[in-house]
């Protein structure tokens, strides 16, 4: 996991979702992770929305090597 946190409404007081930025090799790995993810199992996440992201600005410090 690169980073994660809550998504808020414009007033900054109401949580409207969560953002998890993670790296997976393929969609099957994403689906397998979601099946076993505790918040998904508990129904905390109403509807996971998956987007492909290509990092065009490689961070040079702060994360361990991939």
ROSE-366269 format. One record per residue (C-alpha): residue in three letters; x, y, z. Coordinates in nm, 2 decimals, padded with zeros to 4 digits. Example, Ala and Ser with C-alpha at 12.3 -4.5 7.8 and 13.67 -1.06 7.14 Angstrom:
// residues 2
+------+--------+--------+--------+
! type !     xx !     yy !     zz !
+------+--------+--------+--------+
!  ala !  01.23 ! -00.45 !  00.78 !
!  ser !  01.37 ! -00.11 !  00.71 !
+------+--------+--------+--------+
//
This chain:
// residues 66
+------+--------+--------+--------+
! type !     xx !     yy !     zz !
+------+--------+--------+--------+
!  unk !  00.00 !  00.00 !  00.00 !
!  unk !  00.15 !  00.33 ! -00.10 !
!  unk ! -00.10 !  00.54 !  00.10 !
!  unk ! -00.46 !  00.55 !  00.22 !
!  unk ! -00.70 !  00.78 !  00.39 !
!  unk ! -01.06 !  00.91 !  00.42 !
!  unk ! -01.22 !  01.11 !  00.14 !
!  unk ! -01.41 !  01.41 !  00.28 !
!  unk ! -01.69 !  01.64 !  00.16 !
!  unk ! -01.59 !  02.00 !  00.08 !
!  unk ! -01.65 !  02.11 !  00.44 !
!  unk ! -01.39 !  01.85 !  00.55 !
!  unk ! -01.63 !  01.72 !  00.82 !
!  unk ! -01.82 !  01.45 !  00.64 !
!  unk ! -01.65 !  01.13 !  00.53 !
!  unk ! -01.77 !  01.03 !  00.19 !
!  unk ! -01.54 !  00.74 !  00.12 !
!  unk ! -01.19 !  00.60 !  00.14 !
!  unk ! -00.89 !  00.61 ! -00.09 !
!  unk ! -00.64 !  00.32 ! -00.10 !
!  unk ! -00.35 !  00.34 ! -00.34 !
!  unk ! -00.20 !  00.00 ! -00.39 !
!  unk !  00.00 ! -00.19 ! -00.65 !
!  unk ! -00.13 ! -00.52 ! -00.80 !
!  unk !  00.00 ! -00.72 ! -01.09 !
!  unk ! -00.34 ! -00.77 ! -01.25 !
!  unk ! -00.72 ! -00.75 ! -01.19 !
!  unk ! -00.74 ! -01.10 ! -01.06 !
!  unk ! -00.51 ! -01.01 ! -00.77 !
!  unk ! -00.72 ! -00.71 ! -00.69 !
!  unk ! -01.04 ! -00.92 ! -00.68 !
!  unk ! -00.87 ! -01.18 ! -00.46 !
!  unk ! -00.75 ! -00.91 ! -00.22 !
!  unk ! -01.10 ! -00.76 ! -00.21 !
!  unk ! -01.26 ! -01.10 ! -00.13 !
!  unk ! -01.05 ! -01.14 !  00.18 !
!  unk ! -01.03 ! -00.77 !  00.29 !
!  unk ! -01.19 ! -00.73 !  00.64 !
!  unk ! -01.38 ! -00.40 !  00.57 !
!  unk ! -01.52 ! -00.55 !  00.25 !
!  unk ! -01.63 ! -00.87 !  00.43 !
!  unk ! -01.79 ! -00.65 !  00.70 !
!  unk ! -01.98 ! -00.44 !  00.45 !
!  unk ! -01.80 ! -00.12 !  00.55 !
!  unk ! -01.72 ! -00.05 !  00.18 !
!  unk ! -02.06 !  00.00 !  00.01 !
!  unk ! -01.92 ! -00.04 ! -00.34 !
!  unk ! -01.55 ! -00.06 ! -00.42 !
!  unk ! -01.45 !  00.13 ! -00.73 !
!  unk ! -01.13 !  00.03 ! -00.90 !
!  unk ! -00.93 !  00.26 ! -01.13 !
!  unk ! -00.60 !  00.19 ! -01.30 !
!  unk ! -00.34 !  00.45 ! -01.22 !
!  unk ! -00.01 !  00.51 ! -01.39 !
!  unk !  00.22 !  00.72 ! -01.17 !
!  unk !  00.38 !  00.98 ! -01.39 !
!  unk !  00.56 !  01.15 ! -01.10 !
!  unk !  00.78 !  00.89 ! -00.94 !
!  unk !  00.85 !  00.97 ! -00.58 !
!  unk !  01.22 !  00.96 ! -00.49 !
!  unk !  01.20 !  00.93 ! -00.11 !
!  unk !  00.95 !  00.81 !  00.14 !
!  unk !  00.86 !  00.46 !  00.01 !
!  unk !  01.07 !  00.15 !  00.02 !
!  unk !  01.19 !  00.01 ! -00.32 !
!  unk !  00.92 ! -00.19 ! -00.50 !
+------+--------+--------+--------+
//
